């Protein structure tokens, strides 16, 4: 299972690198999208699209890692379930089963 996860991660990483390198067009990134107007140029910078995509992917990986480490999904295992004898409802007695 771990080998398959590593293999899929490598393939997805290679695909992401290909997408990143083919997107070299310059884009304007605004850090203040709610302030429209011609005088709002102090929060805008120009960079390549692959840089924006790469930073977005890293931020997503970071928050996914934090979610995985802080969620209760990976908890310590509980005590094993102890099975009780079954009841024969026709006779009203408990059957002694193998344990």
N, CA, C and O atoms as a GROMACS GRO file, in nm:
protein
  396
    1UNK      N    1   0.083  -0.119   0.000
    1UNK     CA    2   0.000   0.000   0.000
    1UNK      C    3   0.087   0.125   0.000
    1UNK      O    4   0.057   0.222  -0.069
    2UNK      N    5   0.195   0.123   0.077
    2UNK     CA    6   0.282   0.240   0.085
    2UNK      C    7   0.353   0.263  -0.048
    2UNK      O    8   0.370   0.377  -0.091
    3UNK      N    9   0.396   0.155  -0.115
    3UNK     CA   10   0.462   0.168  -0.244
    3UNK      C   11   0.368   0.230  -0.346
    3UNK      O   12   0.409   0.315  -0.425
    4UNK      N   13   0.242   0.189  -0.346
    4UNK     CA   14   0.144   0.244  -0.438
    4UNK      C   15   0.121   0.393  -0.412
    4UNK      O   16   0.106   0.471  -0.506
    5UNK      N   17   0.117   0.433  -0.286
    5UNK     CA   18   0.102   0.574  -0.252
    5UNK      C   19   0.220   0.655  -0.301
    5UNK      O   20   0.202   0.764  -0.355
    6UNK      N   21   0.340   0.603  -0.283
    6UNK     CA   22   0.459   0.674  -0.330
    6UNK      C   23   0.460   0.683  -0.482
    6UNK      O   24   0.494   0.788  -0.536
    7UNK      N   25   0.424   0.576  -0.550
    7UNK     CA   26   0.420   0.576  -0.696
    7UNK      C   27   0.319   0.678  -0.749
    7UNK      O   28   0.350   0.753  -0.842
    8UNK      N   29   0.200   0.680  -0.692
    8UNK     CA   30   0.098   0.775  -0.736
    8UNK      C   31   0.142   0.918  -0.705
    8UNK      O   32   0.118   1.008  -0.785
    9UNK      N   33   0.206   0.940  -0.591
    9UNK     CA   34   0.254   1.074  -0.556
    9UNK      C   35   0.360   1.121  -0.655
    9UNK      O   36   0.360   1.238  -0.693
   10UNK      N   37   0.448   1.033  -0.697
   10UNK     CA   38   0.551   1.070  -0.795
   10UNK      C   39   0.487   1.105  -0.929
   10UNK      O   40   0.526   1.203  -0.992
   11UNK      N   41   0.390   1.026  -0.973
   11UNK     CA   42   0.322   1.054  -1.099
   11UNK      C   43   0.246   1.186  -1.095
   11UNK      O   44   0.251   1.264  -1.191
   12UNK      N   45   0.177   1.212  -0.986
   12UNK     CA   46   0.105   1.340  -0.973
   12UNK      C   47   0.204   1.456  -0.966
   12UNK      O   48   0.178   1.561  -1.024
   13UNK      N   49   0.315   1.438  -0.898
   13UNK     CA   50   0.417   1.543  -0.892
   13UNK      C   51   0.477   1.572  -1.028
   13UNK      O   52   0.501   1.689  -1.062
   14UNK      N   53   0.501   1.469  -1.108
   14UNK     CA   54   0.554   1.491  -1.242
   14UNK      C   55   0.452   1.565  -1.329
   14UNK      O   56   0.489   1.653  -1.407
   15UNK      N   57   0.326   1.530  -1.317
   15UNK     CA   58   0.222   1.599  -1.394
   15UNK      C   59   0.211   1.745  -1.350
   15UNK      O   60   0.194   1.834  -1.434
   16UNK      N   61   0.221   1.770  -1.220
   16UNK     CA   62   0.216   1.908  -1.172
   16UNK      C   63   0.336   1.988  -1.222
   16UNK      O   64   0.320   2.104  -1.259
   17UNK      N   65   0.453   1.929  -1.223
   17UNK     CA   66   0.572   1.999  -1.274
   17UNK      C   67   0.556   2.033  -1.422
   17UNK      O   68   0.596   2.141  -1.466
   18UNK      N   69   0.497   1.941  -1.499
   18UNK     CA   70   0.475   1.968  -1.641
   18UNK      C   71   0.377   2.085  -1.659
   18UNK      O   72   0.399   2.172  -1.743
   19UNK      N   73   0.270   2.086  -1.581
   19UNK     CA   74   0.173   2.196  -1.590
   19UNK      C   75   0.238   2.327  -1.548
   19UNK      O   76   0.213   2.431  -1.610
   20UNK      N   77   0.319   2.323  -1.444
   20UNK     CA   78   0.383   2.445  -1.396
   20UNK      C   79   0.478   2.504  -1.501
   20UNK      O   80   0.479   2.625  -1.521
   21UNK      N   81   0.556   2.420  -1.566
   21UNK     CA   82   0.655   2.473  -1.660
   21UNK      C   83   0.593   2.521  -1.790
   21UNK      O   84   0.652   2.606  -1.857
   22UNK      N   85   0.477   2.471  -1.827
   22UNK     CA   86   0.413   2.517  -1.950
   22UNK      C   87   0.335   2.646  -1.931
   22UNK      O   88   0.297   2.709  -2.030
   23UNK      N   89   0.311   2.687  -1.809
   23UNK     CA   90   0.238   2.811  -1.781
   23UNK      C   91   0.336   2.920  -1.740
   23UNK      O   92   0.355   2.945  -1.621
   24UNK      N   93   0.397   2.985  -1.840
   24UNK     CA   94   0.498   3.087  -1.811
   24UNK      C   95   0.446   3.229  -1.831
   24UNK      O   96   0.522   3.325  -1.816
   25UNK      N   97   0.321   3.244  -1.863
   25UNK     CA   98   0.266   3.377  -1.888
   25UNK      C   99   0.266   3.459  -1.759
   25UNK      O  100   0.244   3.406  -1.650
   26UNK      N  101   0.291   3.588  -1.772
   26UNK     CA  102   0.291   3.676  -1.656
   26UNK      C  103   0.148   3.712  -1.617
   26UNK      O  104   0.064   3.738  -1.702
   27UNK      N  105   0.122   3.712  -1.488
   27UNK     CA  106  -0.009   3.747  -1.435
   27UNK      C  107   0.008   3.850  -1.324
   27UNK      O  108   0.112   3.857  -1.260
   28UNK      N  109  -0.096   3.929  -1.303
   28UNK     CA  110  -0.099   4.024  -1.193
   28UNK      C  111  -0.170   3.959  -1.075
   28UNK      O  112  -0.283   3.911  -1.088
   29UNK      N  113  -0.104   3.958  -0.962
   29UNK     CA  114  -0.161   3.901  -0.840
   29UNK      C  115  -0.191   4.016  -0.745
   29UNK      O  116  -0.103   4.093  -0.709
   30UNK      N  117  -0.317   4.026  -0.706
   30UNK     CA  118  -0.360   4.131  -0.615
   30UNK      C  119  -0.382   4.071  -0.477
   30UNK      O  120  -0.453   3.972  -0.462
   31UNK      N  121  -0.322   4.132  -0.378
   31UNK     CA  122  -0.340   4.085  -0.241
   31UNK      C  123  -0.457   4.154  -0.173
   31UNK      O  124  -0.492   4.119  -0.060
   32UNK      N  125  -0.517   4.252  -0.239
   32UNK     CA  126  -0.633   4.322  -0.186
   32UNK      C  127  -0.741   4.324  -0.293
   32UNK      O  128  -0.764   4.427  -0.356
   33UNK      N  129  -0.810   4.210  -0.316
   33UNK     CA  130  -0.906   4.203  -0.426
   33UNK      C  131  -1.034   4.282  -0.402
   33UNK      O  132  -1.110   4.303  -0.497
   34UNK      N  133  -1.060   4.326  -0.280
   34UNK     CA  134  -1.186   4.394  -0.252
   34UNK      C  135  -1.175   4.546  -0.265
   34UNK      O  136  -1.275   4.617  -0.250
   35UNK      N  137  -1.057   4.597  -0.291
   35UNK     CA  138  -1.037   4.740  -0.307
   35UNK      C  139  -1.013   4.770  -0.454
   35UNK      O  140  -0.900   4.766  -0.501
   36UNK      N  141  -1.119   4.800  -0.526
   36UNK     CA  142  -1.109   4.829  -0.668
   36UNK      C  143  -1.080   4.978  -0.688
   36UNK      O  144  -1.119   5.062  -0.608
   37UNK      N  145  -1.012   5.005  -0.794
   37UNK     CA  146  -0.986   5.145  -0.827
   37UNK      C  147  -0.851   5.160  -0.892
   37UNK      O  148  -0.766   5.071  -0.882
   38UNK      N  149  -0.830   5.272  -0.958
   38UNK     CA  150  -0.704   5.293  -1.029
   38UNK      C  151  -0.587   5.322  -0.935
   38UNK      O  152  -0.471   5.309  -0.976
   39UNK      N  153  -0.614   5.362  -0.813
   39UNK     CA  154  -0.505   5.400  -0.721
   39UNK      C  155  -0.460   5.285  -0.633
   39UNK      O  156  -0.370   5.301  -0.551
   40UNK      N  157  -0.520   5.171  -0.649
   40UNK     CA  158  -0.484   5.056  -0.566
   40UNK      C  159  -0.379   4.971  -0.639
   40UNK      O  160  -0.410   4.862  -0.687
   41UNK      N  161  -0.258   5.020  -0.646
   41UNK     CA  162  -0.149   4.945  -0.708
   41UNK      C  163  -0.044   4.902  -0.608
   41UNK      O  164   0.056   4.841  -0.646
   42UNK      N  165  -0.064   4.933  -0.482
   42UNK     CA  166   0.037   4.898  -0.384
   42UNK      C  167   0.032   4.752  -0.342
   42UNK      O  168   0.130   4.699  -0.289
   43UNK      N  169  -0.081   4.684  -0.366
   43UNK     CA  170  -0.096   4.544  -0.329
   43UNK      C  171  -0.097   4.452  -0.450
   43UNK      O  172  -0.146   4.339  -0.441
   44UNK      N  173  -0.045   4.497  -0.562
   44UNK     CA  174  -0.044   4.418  -0.685
   44UNK      C  175   0.100   4.395  -0.728
   44UNK      O  176   0.181   4.487  -0.730
   45UNK      N  177   0.131   4.269  -0.763
   45UNK     CA  178   0.263   4.240  -0.818
   45UNK      C  179   0.248   4.143  -0.934
   45UNK      O  180   0.152   4.067  -0.941
   46UNK      N  181   0.345   4.147  -1.024
   46UNK     CA  182   0.343   4.065  -1.145
   46UNK      C  183   0.441   3.949  -1.130
   46UNK      O  184   0.556   3.969  -1.091
   47UNK      N  185   0.394   3.829  -1.160
   47UNK     CA  186   0.478   3.710  -1.152
   47UNK      C  187   0.430   3.609  -1.256
   47UNK      O  188   0.326   3.627  -1.318
   48UNK      N  189   0.505   3.504  -1.272
   48UNK     CA  190   0.465   3.398  -1.365
   48UNK      C  191   0.351   3.316  -1.306
   48UNK      O  192   0.338   3.303  -1.184
   49UNK      N  193   0.269   3.262  -1.394
   49UNK     CA  194   0.156   3.182  -1.348
   49UNK      C  195   0.201   3.056  -1.277
   49UNK      O  196   0.135   3.010  -1.184
   50UNK      N  197   0.314   2.997  -1.318
   50UNK     CA  198   0.359   2.874  -1.254
   50UNK      C  199   0.401   2.899  -1.109
   50UNK      O  200   0.390   2.810  -1.025
   51UNK      N  201   0.449   3.020  -1.080
   51UNK     CA  202   0.485   3.053  -0.941
   51UNK      C  203   0.359   3.057  -0.855
   51UNK      O  204   0.358   3.006  -0.743
   52UNK      N  205   0.254   3.118  -0.908
   52UNK     CA  206   0.127   3.125  -0.834
   52UNK      C  207   0.072   2.985  -0.811
   52UNK      O  208   0.025   2.954  -0.701
   53UNK      N  209   0.078   2.900  -0.914
   53UNK     CA  210   0.027   2.764  -0.900
   53UNK      C  211   0.110   2.683  -0.801
   53UNK      O  212   0.055   2.606  -0.722
   54UNK      N  213   0.242   2.700  -0.805
   54UNK     CA  214   0.330   2.626  -0.716
   54UNK      C  215   0.308   2.667  -0.570
   54UNK      O  216   0.301   2.582  -0.482
   55UNK      N  217   0.296   2.796  -0.546
   55UNK     CA  218   0.272   2.844  -0.410
   55UNK      C  219   0.136   2.798  -0.360
   55UNK      O  220   0.122   2.761  -0.244
   56UNK      N  221   0.036   2.800  -0.448
   56UNK     CA  222  -0.097   2.751  -0.410
   56UNK      C  223  -0.094   2.603  -0.375
   56UNK      O  224  -0.158   2.560  -0.279
   57UNK      N  225  -0.020   2.524  -0.452
   57UNK     CA  226  -0.008   2.381  -0.422
   57UNK      C  227   0.063   2.358  -0.289
   57UNK      O  228   0.023   2.271  -0.211
   58UNK      N  229   0.167   2.435  -0.261
   58UNK     CA  230   0.238   2.421  -0.133
   58UNK      C  231   0.149   2.460  -0.016
   58UNK      O  232   0.150   2.394   0.088
   59UNK      N  233   0.072   2.566  -0.032
   59UNK     CA  234  -0.020   2.606   0.075
   59UNK      C  235  -0.125   2.497   0.098
   59UNK      O  236  -0.159   2.466   0.212
   60UNK      N  237  -0.177   2.439  -0.012
   60UNK     CA  238  -0.273   2.330   0.001
   60UNK      C  239  -0.215   2.208   0.069
   60UNK      O  240  -0.281   2.145   0.152
   61UNK      N  241  -0.091   2.173   0.035
   61UNK     CA  242  -0.025   2.060   0.101
   61UNK      C  243  -0.005   2.086   0.249
   61UNK      O  244  -0.023   1.998   0.332
   62UNK      N  245   0.034   2.209   0.282
   62UNK     CA  246   0.056   2.245   0.422
   62UNK      C  247  -0.074   2.234   0.503
   62UNK      O  248  -0.075   2.174   0.610
   63UNK      N  249  -0.182   2.291   0.450
   63UNK     CA  250  -0.309   2.285   0.522
   63UNK      C  251  -0.365   2.142   0.526
   63UNK      O  252  -0.428   2.104   0.624
   64UNK      N  253  -0.343   2.064   0.421
   64UNK     CA  254  -0.382   1.924   0.424
   64UNK      C  255  -0.306   1.845   0.528
   64UNK      O  256  -0.362   1.759   0.596
   65UNK      N  257  -0.177   1.874   0.541
   65UNK     CA  258  -0.096   1.809   0.644
   65UNK      C  259  -0.146   1.846   0.783
   65UNK      O  260  -0.159   1.760   0.870
   66UNK      N  261  -0.175   1.976   0.803
   66UNK     CA  262  -0.227   2.018   0.934
   66UNK      C  263  -0.361   1.953   0.964
   66UNK      O  264  -0.386   1.913   1.078
   67UNK      N  265  -0.446   1.942   0.864
   67UNK     CA  266  -0.576   1.879   0.886
   67UNK      C  267  -0.558   1.731   0.920
   67UNK      O  268  -0.629   1.677   1.006
   68UNK      N  269  -0.465   1.666   0.853
   68UNK     CA  270  -0.442   1.524   0.880
   68UNK      C  271  -0.384   1.497   1.017
   68UNK      O  272  -0.416   1.397   1.080
   69UNK      N  273  -0.298   1.588   1.064
   69UNK     CA  274  -0.237   1.566   1.195
   69UNK      C  275  -0.327   1.607   1.309
   69UNK      O  276  -0.312   1.557   1.421
   70UNK      N  277  -0.420   1.698   1.284
   70UNK     CA  278  -0.506   1.744   1.393
   70UNK      C  279  -0.641   1.675   1.396
   70UNK      O  280  -0.715   1.692   1.493
   71UNK      N  281  -0.675   1.599   1.293
   71UNK     CA  282  -0.805   1.531   1.295
   71UNK      C  283  -0.795   1.406   1.380
   71UNK      O  284  -0.685   1.357   1.408
   72UNK      N  285  -0.908   1.355   1.419
   72UNK     CA  286  -0.912   1.235   1.502
   72UNK      C  287  -0.912   1.108   1.421
   72UNK      O  288  -0.946   1.001   1.474
   73UNK      N  289  -0.876   1.115   1.294
   73UNK     CA  290  -0.882   0.997   1.209
   73UNK      C  291  -0.781   0.892   1.254
   73UNK      O  292  -0.812   0.772   1.255
   74UNK      N  293  -0.664   0.933   1.290
   74UNK     CA  294  -0.558   0.840   1.330
   74UNK      C  295  -0.548   0.837   1.482
   74UNK      O  296  -0.457   0.896   1.540
   75UNK      N  297  -0.640   0.770   1.545
   75UNK     CA  298  -0.640   0.760   1.690
   75UNK      C  299  -0.582   0.626   1.732
   75UNK      O  300  -0.560   0.538   1.648
   76UNK      N  301  -0.558   0.612   1.858
   76UNK     CA  302  -0.507   0.486   1.909
   76UNK      C  303  -0.618   0.381   1.901
   76UNK      O  304  -0.735   0.414   1.920
   77UNK      N  305  -0.584   0.257   1.874
   77UNK     CA  306  -0.688   0.155   1.860
   77UNK      C  307  -0.758   0.128   1.994
   77UNK      O  308  -0.697   0.134   2.100
   78UNK      N  309  -0.886   0.100   1.984
   78UNK     CA  310  -0.964   0.069   2.104
   78UNK      C  311  -0.939  -0.075   2.145
   78UNK      O  312  -0.879  -0.154   2.073
   79UNK      N  313  -0.988  -0.106   2.262
   79UNK     CA  314  -0.977  -0.244   2.310
   79UNK      C  315  -1.059  -0.335   2.219
   79UNK      O  316  -1.163  -0.293   2.168
   80UNK      N  317  -1.013  -0.458   2.197
   80UNK     CA  318  -1.087  -0.547   2.108
   80UNK      C  319  -1.227  -0.576   2.162
   80UNK      O  320  -1.250  -0.581   2.283
   81UNK      N  321  -1.319  -0.593   2.068
   81UNK     CA  322  -1.458  -0.620   2.104
   81UNK      C  323  -1.469  -0.760   2.163
   81UNK      O  324  -1.422  -0.858   2.104
   82UNK      N  325  -1.530  -0.767   2.278
   82UNK     CA  326  -1.547  -0.897   2.343
   82UNK      C  327  -1.684  -0.952   2.306
   82UNK      O  328  -1.787  -0.893   2.337
   83UNK      N  329  -1.682  -1.066   2.241
   83UNK     CA  330  -1.805  -1.126   2.193
   83UNK      C  331  -1.872  -1.205   2.304
   83UNK      O  332  -1.809  -1.282   2.376
   84UNK      N  333  -2.003  -1.183   2.315
   84UNK     CA  334  -2.079  -1.257   2.415
   84UNK      C  335  -2.150  -1.374   2.350
   84UNK      O  336  -2.159  -1.383   2.227
   85UNK      N  337  -2.199  -1.463   2.432
   85UNK     CA  338  -2.271  -1.580   2.381
   85UNK      C  339  -2.399  -1.537   2.312
   85UNK      O  340  -2.463  -1.439   2.351
   86UNK      N  341  -2.435  -1.612   2.208
   86UNK     CA  342  -2.557  -1.582   2.135
   86UNK      C  343  -2.677  -1.642   2.208
   86UNK      O  344  -2.665  -1.742   2.279
   87UNK      N  345  -2.790  -1.580   2.188
   87UNK     CA  346  -2.913  -1.628   2.251
   87UNK      C  347  -2.992  -1.706   2.147
   87UNK      O  348  -3.017  -1.658   2.036
   88UNK      N  349  -3.032  -1.828   2.183
   88UNK     CA  350  -3.124  -1.905   2.098
   88UNK      C  351  -3.265  -1.860   2.136
   88UNK      O  352  -3.317  -1.896   2.242
   89UNK      N  353  -3.324  -1.782   2.047
   89UNK     CA  354  -3.451  -1.719   2.081
   89UNK      C  355  -3.567  -1.819   2.088
   89UNK      O  356  -3.668  -1.792   2.153
   90UNK      N  357  -3.553  -1.932   2.022
   90UNK     CA  358  -3.660  -2.030   2.029
   90UNK      C  359  -3.661  -2.101   2.163
   90UNK      O  360  -3.767  -2.131   2.218
   91UNK      N  361  -3.542  -2.128   2.216
   91UNK     CA  362  -3.534  -2.200   2.344
   91UNK      C  363  -3.517  -2.105   2.462
   91UNK      O  364  -3.546  -2.142   2.576
   92UNK      N  365  -3.470  -1.984   2.436
   92UNK     CA  366  -3.451  -1.888   2.544
   92UNK      C  367  -3.326  -1.912   2.625
   92UNK      O  368  -3.317  -1.866   2.739
   93UNK      N  369  -3.227  -1.982   2.570
   93UNK     CA  370  -3.104  -2.009   2.643
   93UNK      C  371  -2.986  -1.954   2.561
   93UNK      O  372  -2.999  -1.927   2.441
   94UNK      N  373  -2.875  -1.938   2.626
   94UNK     CA  374  -2.753  -1.892   2.559
   94UNK      C  375  -2.673  -2.012   2.510
   94UNK      O  376  -2.656  -2.111   2.581
   95UNK      N  377  -2.624  -2.000   2.386
   95UNK     CA  378  -2.539  -2.105   2.331
   95UNK      C  379  -2.395  -2.076   2.370
   95UNK      O  380  -2.353  -1.960   2.367
   96UNK      N  381  -2.321  -2.176   2.405
   96UNK     CA  382  -2.179  -2.161   2.434
   96UNK      C  383  -2.102  -2.176   2.306
   96UNK      O  384  -2.089  -2.288   2.255
   97UNK      N  385  -2.049  -2.065   2.252
   97UNK     CA  386  -1.976  -2.070   2.126
   97UNK      C  387  -1.826  -2.076   2.150
   97UNK      O  388  -1.777  -2.060   2.262
   98UNK      N  389  -1.753  -2.101   2.041
   98UNK     CA  390  -1.607  -2.106   2.049
   98UNK      C  391  -1.553  -1.966   2.064
   98UNK      O  392  -1.606  -1.872   2.005
   99UNK      N  393  -1.448  -1.949   2.142
   99UNK     CA  394  -1.389  -1.817   2.163
   99UNK      C  395  -1.249  -1.811   2.113
   99UNK      O  396  -1.185  -1.706   2.123
   0.00000   0.00000   0.00000
